[in-house]
């Protein structure tokens, strides 16, 4: 069943709805569209609220299109009118004025409906909703709910950029750091962008990690496509539950996951390192505990295998040097690992 409504289709359905002229088929289609996703219902509620607060414009047939367009703009509540709106009607604005006279069911009130919907959806060719950003401090984790009902859990030191309301054509976010996603299914695909990769999903849960020189993706449920950021979808590799991949700016490499629970241990506040280079371990400890941890250059060649279940920073820092035959010195901002 079709769950997407074009701007023109939504205009016509809304015009008939507010005039109580919907057929049973049209009423069913509108209900189906509203129930398909949370963003559809949010769009409908915002549209009805705007309509109730806007007075119908008055401008007789035969007046100049510039004047008629100005009247339409004046019908909007002042707080909702975008600052970038042109005061001269462009090609589509002139078409808007022509359509309102060509189709009696819309008339001028109908044209105001069209204007409201177009402003809600596009801001004249550009995304109308500004992007927002959430940055999680070191030593913290944060869970958030996106506009479509998707859940994102961000690890310490991570940043997520996202639109306040997704468009009907695509859903897209940008990630720096690590996050676990539980996306809601919808007609529009979802894409997570990192500095290295594009991760394309349609209703799934998975972990994305992009700390070091590549992006790692692990799929818990559903199906995920991953490709280098600048490549085409032809180069996508698809992952199913239990599979993982590492992607840099050039290629995607499937990787073995001996213990999937280790990848998402951070969600429970645990630290799991399996043959990890010391520089990566120290970077993760700094994010986890929000302290500075440095080491002598000659120690950086070591790899670490260890697990910590919510131990305090002092205990973890005391254990790491033992594995590499070093010693830890306290500093004013944290610790420094020295060779013995």
C-alpha positions in Angstrom: 0.0 0.0 0.0 1.3 3.5 -0.8 2.2 5.4 2.3 3.8 8.4 0.6 1.8 11.5 -0.3 3.2 14.1 -2.7 2.8 17.7 -1.8 0.0 18.1 -4.3 -1.8 15.0 -3.0 -1.6 16.2 0.6 -2.8 19.6 -0.4 -5.9 18.2 -2.1 -6.7 15.8 0.8 -6.2 18.5 3.4 -8.4 21.0 1.4 -11.2 18.4 1.2 -10.7 17.4 4.9 -11.2 20.9 6.2 -14.3 21.3 4.0 -15.7 17.8 5.1 -15.6 16.6 1.5 -13.4 13.5 1.8 -14.7 10.3 0.1 -14.5 7.1 2.1 -11.5 6.0 0.0 -9.7 9.3 0.5 -10.4 9.2 4.2 -8.9 5.7 4.4 -5.9 6.8 2.5 -5.3 9.8 4.7 -5.6 7.6 7.9 -3.2 5.1 6.4 -0.7 7.8 5.6 -0.9 9.3 9.1 -0.5 6.0 10.8 2.4 4.9 8.7 5.1 6.9 10.6 5.3 9.2 13.5 6.7 11.9 11.2 3.6 11.8 9.1 1.4 12.3 12.1 3.6 15.1 13.3 3.4 16.8 9.9 -0.4 16.5 10.0 -0.7 18.0 13.5 1.6 20.8 12.7 -0.4 21.6 9.5 -3.8 21.6 11.2 -2.4 23.8 14.0 -1.0 26.3 11.4 -4.3 26.3 9.5 -6.3 27.1 12.6 -4.1 30.0 13.4 -4.0 31.5 9.9 -6.8 33.8 8.6 -7.9 33.1 5.0 -6.4 35.7 2.6 -8.6 37.9 0.5 -7.6 38.9 -3.0 -10.0 39.0 -5.9 -9.3 37.4 -9.3 -7.6 39.6 -11.7 -5.2 41.3 -9.2 -1.5 41.1 -10.0 0.3 37.8 -9.1 2.8 39.8 -7.0 -0.1 41.2 -4.9 -1.8 37.8 -4.6 1.4 36.1 -3.5 1.9 38.8 -0.9 -1.6 38.1 0.4 -0.8 34.4 0.7 2.3 35.2 2.8 0.4 37.5 5.0 -2.0 34.6 5.8 0.7 32.8 7.6 1.3 33.3 11.3 4.3 35.6 11.7 6.3 33.1 13.7 6.0 30.5 11.0 7.0 32.6 8.0 10.6 31.7 7.0 12.9 34.7 6.8 14.2 33.6 3.4 10.8 33.8 1.6 10.9 35.8 -1.6 8.5 38.7 -1.7 8.3 38.2 -5.5 6.5 35.1 -6.8 8.8 32.7 -8.6 7.8 30.1 -11.2 6.2 27.6 -8.8 4.6 30.5 -6.8 2.9 31.8 -10.0 1.7 28.3 -10.7 0.3 28.2 -7.2 -1.8 31.3 -7.9 -2.9 29.9 -11.2 -4.0 26.6 -9.7 -6.1 28.2 -7.0 -8.2 29.8 -9.6 -8.3 26.8 -12.0 -9.6 24.5 -9.2 -12.6 25.9 -7.4 -12.4 23.4 -4.6 -9.2 25.1 -3.4 -10.0 28.8 -4.2 -8.0 31.2 -2.1 -8.4 29.3 1.1 -7.1 26.2 -0.8 -4.1 28.2 -2.0 -3.3 29.1 1.6 -3.4 25.4 2.4 -0.9 24.7 -0.4 1.4 27.5 0.9 1.3 26.1 4.4 2.2 22.6 3.2 5.0 23.8 0.9 6.5 25.9 3.7 6.3 22.9 6.1 8.0 20.5 3.6 10.5 22.5 1.6 11.4 26.1 2.5 11.4 26.7 -1.2 13.7 24.0 -2.4 15.8 23.5 0.7 15.3 21.4 3.9 13.0 23.5 6.1 14.2 22.0 9.4 17.7 23.0 10.6 20.0 20.3 11.8 20.6 19.8 15.5 23.6 18.4 17.3 24.1 16.4 20.5 27.6 16.0 22.0 28.1 13.5 24.8 30.9 14.4 27.3 33.6 12.1 28.3 32.6 9.8 31.2 28.9 9.9 30.2 26.5 8.0 27.9 23.2 9.3 26.5 20.1 7.9 24.9 17.9 10.0 22.7 14.7 9.6 20.6 14.6 10.8 17.0 11.6 12.4 15.3 10.6 9.1 13.6 10.7 7.1 16.9 14.1 5.7 16.3 16.3 5.3 19.4 20.0 6.2 19.5 22.3 5.4 22.4 25.5 7.5 22.3 28.8 6.4 23.9 31.1 8.9 25.7 32.8 11.5 23.5 30.4 10.9 20.6 28.5 13.5 18.5 25.3 13.0 16.5 23.9 15.5 14.0 20.3 15.1 12.9 17.4 17.1 11.5 14.6 18.2 13.7 12.1 16.5 11.4 12.9 14.0 8.7 11.7 14.5 5.1 9.4 12.0 3.5 12.1 11.1 0.9 15.0 10.3 3.2 16.1 10.0 6.8 19.8 10.9 7.5 22.1 11.4 10.5 25.8 12.0 10.9 27.9 10.3 13.6 31.3 11.0 15.1 32.2 8.4 17.7 30.1 5.3 18.7 26.4 4.7 18.9 23.9 1.9 19.0 20.8 2.5 16.7 17.4 1.0 16.8 15.6 2.3 13.8 11.9 2.3 13.1 10.8 0.9 9.7 9.3 3.5 7.3 8.9 4.0 3.6 12.0 6.2 3.5 15.4 4.5 4.0 17.7 5.6 6.8 21.3 6.5 6.3 24.1 7.0 8.9 27.1 8.9 7.6 30.5 8.9 9.2 33.8 10.4 8.1 34.6 7.1 6.3 31.3 5.4 5.4 27.7 5.4 4.5 25.5 2.9 6.4 22.1 2.4 4.8 19.3 0.6 6.8 15.6 0.0 6.7 14.3 -1.1 10.1 17.1 -2.7 12.1 19.4 -2.4 15.2 23.2 -2.1 14.9 26.3 -0.6 16.4 28.5 1.9 14.6 32.0 2.8 15.8 34.1 5.4 14.1 36.9 6.3 16.6 40.1 5.3 14.8 41.0 5.3 11.1 37.9 3.4 10.0 34.2 2.8 10.7 33.1 -0.5 12.2 29.5 -1.7 11.9 28.0 -4.6 13.8 24.4 -5.8 13.0 22.2 -7.1 15.8 19.0 -7.4 13.9 17.8 -6.6 10.4 19.9 -5.9 7.3 22.5 -3.1 6.8 24.3 -1.9 3.7 27.7 -0.3 4.1 30.0 1.4 1.6 32.8 3.9 1.5 31.5 7.4 1.9 32.3 8.6 -1.6 31.5 5.4 -3.5 28.2 4.4 -5.2 25.7 1.9 -3.9 27.1 -0.7 -6.3 30.0 -1.1 -3.9 27.7 -1.8 -0.9 28.3 -4.9 1.2 25.2 -6.1 3.1 25.4 -7.4 6.7 22.9 -9.6 8.4 22.6 -10.3 12.2 25.9 -11.3 13.8 28.1 -10.0 11.0 30.4 -7.0 11.2 32.5 -5.0 8.7 35.2 -2.4 8.8 35.1 0.4 6.3 37.7 3.1 5.4 37.4 5.7 2.7 38.4 3.1 0.0 37.0 -0.3 0.8 34.8 -2.5 3.1 36.2 -5.6 4.8 34.1 -8.2 6.5 35.4 -9.2 9.9 34.9 -12.1 12.2 33.0 -11.5 15.5 34.1 -14.1 18.1 32.0 -12.6 20.8 29.3 -10.1 19.6 28.5 -9.1 23.2 31.9 -7.6 23.5 31.2 -5.0 20.8 28.3 -3.6 22.8 29.8 -4.0 26.2 30.0 -0.2 26.5 26.2 0.0 26.7 26.5 -1.7 30.1 29.4 0.4 31.2 31.9 -2.5 30.7 35.3 -2.3 29.0 36.4 -5.2 26.8 39.8 -5.1 25.0 40.8 -8.1 22.8 44.4 -7.7 21.5 43.9 -3.9 21.1 46.8 -1.5 20.5 47.6 0.5 23.6 47.0 3.9 21.9 43.4 2.7 21.2 43.0 1.4 24.8 44.2 4.7 26.3 41.9 6.7 24.1 38.9 4.6 25.1 39.8 4.9 28.8 40.1 8.7 28.5 36.6 8.8 27.0 35.2 6.4 29.5 36.6 8.0 32.7 37.0 11.6 31.5 40.6 11.8 32.6 43.9 12.2 30.8 46.0 9.0 30.4 49.4 9.3 28.6 52.2 6.8 28.1 55.8 6.7 27.1 56.3 6.3 23.3 58.1 2.9 23.7 55.0 1.5 25.4 52.7 2.3 22.5 53.8 -0.9 20.6 52.0 -3.1 23.1 48.6 -4.7 22.6 46.2 -5.2 25.5 43.7 -8.0 26.3 41.6 -7.3 29.3 38.0 -6.9 30.7 36.6 -4.6 33.3 33.1 -4.6 34.7 32.4 -1.1 36.0 35.6 -0.9 38.0 36.7 2.6 39.2 39.4 4.4 37.1 42.1 3.8 39.7 41.7 0.0 39.6 41.7 -0.1 35.8 44.8 2.1 35.5 46.6 0.0 38.1 45.9 -3.2 36.0 47.0 -2.0 32.6 50.7 -1.4 33.5 51.0 -4.9 34.9 50.2 -6.3 31.5 52.9 -4.3 29.7 55.6 -4.3 32.5 55.1 -0.6 33.2 54.1 1.6 36.2 51.5 4.3 36.5 52.2 7.7 37.9 49.4 10.1 39.0 49.4 13.5 37.5 47.4 16.7 38.1 45.0 15.7 35.3 45.1 11.9 35.4 47.9 9.3 34.9 51.1 8.7 32.9 52.3 5.2 32.2 56.1 4.9 32.5 58.5 2.1 31.5 60.0 0.2 34.4 
